Amino acid sequence: MTKRPQQTRHIGWRSKTFRGLFYQALLLSLCVAGVWYLTHNTLLNMSARGIQSGWGFLRDSAGFDISESAIPYDALDPYWKAFLVGILNTVRVAVVGIVAATVLGTLLGVGRLSSNAIVRGFCYAYVELFRNVPVLLQLLMWYLFLTEALPSLDQAISFGGIALLSKDGLTLPVPVWKLGHATAGIGVVLGLIVAALYRRAARRHFETTGRQRSMVWLPIVIVACGGLVGWLIGGAPSAWSIPKVDGMLVQGGVPVTPEFLGVSLGLVLYTTAFIAEVVRAGLNAVAHGQSEAAASLGLPRHQAIRLVVLPQAMRVIIPPMTSQYLNLTKNSSLAVAIGYPDIVSVANTSLNQTGRAVECIAIIMAVYLTTSLSTSMFMNWYNRRAAIKER
């Protein structure tokens, strides 16, 4: 048997691999040189005009208050802490908006395909109304409603004596923090770990034997039992702080400002309309024969959608859904129009006080770039897990 002569690999311009690496390195070098030139030129022009630059101002006292903060903050705190408060406020709006818009959008998307004409018509009217009204106008509309149409604090609307709604916002009951709440949280985390291990074992069992264990409700039960056991170990605390009107103030509870309510309602209702259309398109992308097959097995329509149609539609739904999440996060920058202290509002105030325009704008860009890339990475990972794998 004669041996084939080994082909020599060319390391030079004739190599396609070498040319590809060379062009990539050249493009990267040009990008770095362009960024360096723009930065150097900007610093020279700022220096020539007597404009200060640098990041040292972040250690100086901010000197302004922030109306709401997730962490303790005072006007004497440095600028970096003020920016941190703005970042947390932005993330809070984005997370609440994404969760609420996903739930409502999925329900409306399924409702668009309902056999009930009233439900189908309502969902259609909602989508056409809210997606065709500019989001900034919706933010202003909800904020004006919350601050003008609602009653004053002394005539606040009470929900069962445990929550209050007025021009000052919404005040909700909150548990009085005890050790049992911490142990309950630990129990929930352990329950999530056990539930994840159970789902993995059930999936392997199905791949090995072809028989699927009932695993729809059991993971939820495991997590709930973990939290319950932790709560009991911590002494089963049950005290709640209930809001009550005391003169011109509300004692107890946790307040939700009208600014946060306005921006949350505006972003959620606006994004829900687009998510509903994404879900409707994804469900329509699944072959009608799948629904017929589920019906032939005796599955009710809601179970056929949840167990058969929706899992297959996810590969179509997830990519455009990611775009809607990114849009919601970036649209939260419009919250400055109604006075919500997000990162844009904090950066504008800091810019006016310090004159560090480049630095403040760079922080805003870095925050939105980081949150958007993080959301994209998570959704891409989830898309790979949800994708149908051909065998």
N, C-alpha and C positions, 0 to 999 in steps of 0.2 A: 504494500500500500504506500503510495507516494504521498508525502506531506505537501499540503498547499503552502506556498510561500507566504509568510506573514506580510500583511500590508503595512507599510510604514506610514505613520501618522505625521502629517506635515504640520509643523509649528511655525507658521508664518502667514503672510498675507493670503496665500492660497487656501488656508484653512477657514472654513465657514465659522467655526467656533471662535477662532481667534479674532476674525473680523467683527463678530457680534460683540465680544467682550471689549474690543477696542472702541467701537462706536458707543457702547454704554458708558465706558470710562470717560470718553470725550464729552458726551452729553452731561454727565455728572459734573465734570470739571467746569464746563461752561455755566451750569446752574450755580455752582458754588462761587465762581468768579462774578457772575451777575449779582448775586446776593451781597457779596463783599463790596462790589462797586457801589450799589445803591445805598448800603449802610454807611460806607465811608463818606460818600458824597452828601448824604443827609446830615451826618454829624458835622462835617465841615461847614455846611450852610447854616446849621443851627448855631455853631460856635461863632461864625462871622456876624450873626445877627444878635448875639448875646443871649440866646435861648439856652437855658440850662438843660442838661440831659443826665441820665443815669438812674439807677434804681435805689439810690440811698434814701429817697423820700419815703420809701415803704416803712422805714423805721421811725419816721416822725409821727407825732400825734395827729390823728385825722381831724379832730375838732368839729365833727358834725355827727348828729344822731341819725340812727336808722330806725324807722318806725316799727319794724318787726325783724326778729332775728331768732334763728334756731339755736344759737349759742349765746352766752352772756357777752354783751358788748356795751361799751361806754364811749362817749365822745372823746375821752382822753386816750383811748386805745390807738395803736399805730395803724397806718394805712393798710398794711398787709392783713390785719384782722378785719378791717372794713371790707376789703375785697373778698375775704373768706366768707363773710356773712352774705355778700352778694352772690357768690358762687353757690352756696348752700340753698339760698332762696331760688335761684334758677333751677338747680337740680330738683328741688322739691316740686316746683311747678311741672317740670318735665316728667318726673316719675308718676305723679298723680294723674297728669293728663294722659300719658301713654296707657296706663292701666284702665282708666275710666273709658277712654275713647275706644280701646280694644274691645271691652265688654259690650258697650252700647253699639259699636259699629258691627260687631258680629251678630248681635240680635237683630239689628235693622237689616243687615244683609240677608239673613235667613228669612226675615219677614217679607223682603221684596219678592221672594219666591213662594209665599204662602198661597194656599188655595182659597183663603178667606179674602174676599174683595176689599173689605174694610181695612184689614190689617195691611194688605198689599198697597192700597191707596194711601194710607197714612204714612207708611215707610217711604213711598215714592215722593209724597209731598214734602216730607222732612228733608230728604236728600236734595231735592231741587231748590228748596228754600235756603238752607244753610250753606250749601256749597257755592251758591251764586251771590252771596252777600259778603263783601270784603271782611276779612277777619278783624282788622282794626276797627271797623264800624261796629262789629259785634262786641268787641271789648268795651267800647264806649257805651254801647246800648245797655249792656248788663251792669256796668258800673253806675250809670245814671239811675237805672232801676233800683239798684241796691241802696243808693245814697239818697234818692229822692222819693221813690214810691213807698218804701217801707216805713213803718211807724217809728217814732222816737223810742228811746230806751225805756222811758216810763210806761210806754204802751206796747212793749215788745211782744211779739207773737211767741207763745209758749207751746212746745210740743210735748204734751204729756207731763209737763212740770219738770222735765229733765234737760231741755234745750231751749235756748232763746234766740230769736231772730229779730233784728232791728237794723236801723241805719248804721249802728256801730259794728255790724257784722253778725256772725253766728257764733254762739258760745255753746260748746258741747260738754257733756259730763266726761270726767276722766277718773280712772282709778287712783286712789291714794297709794303712792308708791311704797311697797313693802318688799321684804326679802322674797316673798312667795312669787312675786312677778318676775324676778330675776331667775329663780329656779324653774318657773314655768317656761321662760324663754329658752333656758338650757334644755329642758325636756322637749320643746318643739324642735330644736336643732338636732338633738339625738334622734327624734322621731323621723325627721327628714332623711337622716343618714340611713336609718334602718329601712325606711320606705324605698329609698334608692337602691339599696342592696337587694330588697325583695323584688323590685321590678327587674333588676338585672338577672336575678336567679330565675324568675318566671319567663323572661325572654329566652334565656338559654334552654330552659325546659321545653319551650315551644319549638325552638330550632332543632332540638335533639329528638323529641318524640312526636312533634306535629300536633300535640294537644295543648290547648291554651287554658291556663288556669284563670279563674275569675279574679281579676286584679284591678277592677275599676274603683271600687270603694275601699278596699282594704288599705292601700297607702294612706288615704285620708283618715281612716280610723286609727292607723298607727301613729300618725302625727298628732291627732287629737288626744289620744291616750297618753302620749309622751308629755304633752303640755299639761294635761290633767294631773298626772302623777307628780310632775314638778311643782305644780300649784299646791297639791296636798302636802308634799314634803316641806314646802316653805311656810306652812301654817294656814293655808287656804284663806288669804286675805280677801275680804269682800267689801271694804269701805270704798265709797265713791265720793268724789267732789262734785256736787250738783250746783250749777250756776243759779244765783239768786240776785235780783235787783236790790241794791242798797243805795237809795238816793240816786245819784248820777253815775254810779259805778255798778259793775257786776262782780259779785264775790263768788269765787269758786269756778270750777270748770276750766276749759281751755278755749281761748278766743281764736276765731278765724276772721281775719280782717276783711272788710268789703273789697279791698284791692286784690287780695288773694282769691276771694270768691269770684270777682269779676273776671280776672285773667283766666282762672281755671274753667269757668263756665264757657267763656268765649272760645278758648282753644279746644276744649273737649267737644262742644257741640259742632264747631266748624270741622274738626278733623274726623269726627264720627261719620259725617256725611261721605267723606272720601273713603274711609275704611269700609263702610257699608257697600259701596260700589266695588271695592276690591274683593270683598267676600262674595258678593253676588256673582261677579265674573269668575271667581275661582270655582264656585259651586256649579255654574253653567259649563265650565270646562270639563267636568267629569261626565263621562258617557252616560246617557240616560239608561242604558242597560244595567248599570250598577244599581240604580234605584229599583229597577224592576226585579233584579235578582234578590235584593234585600226584601222586597215585598213578597216575593215567592217563598221566602223562608219564614214569613209570618212576622217580620219586624214592623212595628208601627213606624209612621213617617218620621217622628222625632228621633227614634233610635236609628233609623236608616241614615238620617243626616249625620247624627253624632258618631256612629260607629263605622259607617261605610263611605259616605260621600265626603264628609269634611276631612278625614285623614288623607284621602287622595287629593283633595283640593288644596291642601297645605303647600304642596310644591309649587302651585301657581300663586297662592296668596302671599307667601312670606316675602319674596323679593319686593313687590310693590308696597307691601305693608312696611318694610324697612324705610322706604322713601317717605312714607307718611309720618313715621316716628321722627325722622330727621327734620321734616318740615315743622312738626309741632315744637320740637326743641328750639329751632331757629326762630320760629314765630313768637316764642316767649320773649324775645327781645323787644317786642312791641308793648310789653307790660309797662314800660317807662311812661307811656302815654296816659296811664291812669294812676300813676304814682306808686306802683309796686316797686320796692327796692331790690331789684335784681342786679346782676353784675353790670348791666349797661347803665343803670341809674347811679350806682356807686362809682363807676368809672367816670361818668360825666361830672359828678360833683368833685371828685378828686382832680380831674383835669382842670376844672375852673379854678380850683384853689392853688394848685401847684404849677400849672402850665406845662406839665409833662404829657403832651398830647401823644407822642410816639409810644411812650411806655404804656399809657392807659389803653390806647387802641390795641397795642400788642397783647395786653392781658385779655381783652375781650376776645380777640381772634383766637388766642391760645385756648381759652375756656370752651368756646363753641367748637373749635376743631377737636379738642380732646373728647368732649361729650359725644360729638357726632361719630368720631372714629370708634369710640368704645361701643356705642350702640350698633354700628355696622359690624364690628367684630363679633359681638354677641349674636346678632341676628344671622350672620353668615355661619356661625357655628351651629345654631339651631336649625338653619336650613339644611346643612349637611346631615344632621341627625334625622330630620323629618323627610328627607328625600327618599323616594321609593328605590330600593336597591334591586337591580335585576339579578336573578340567579341563573 
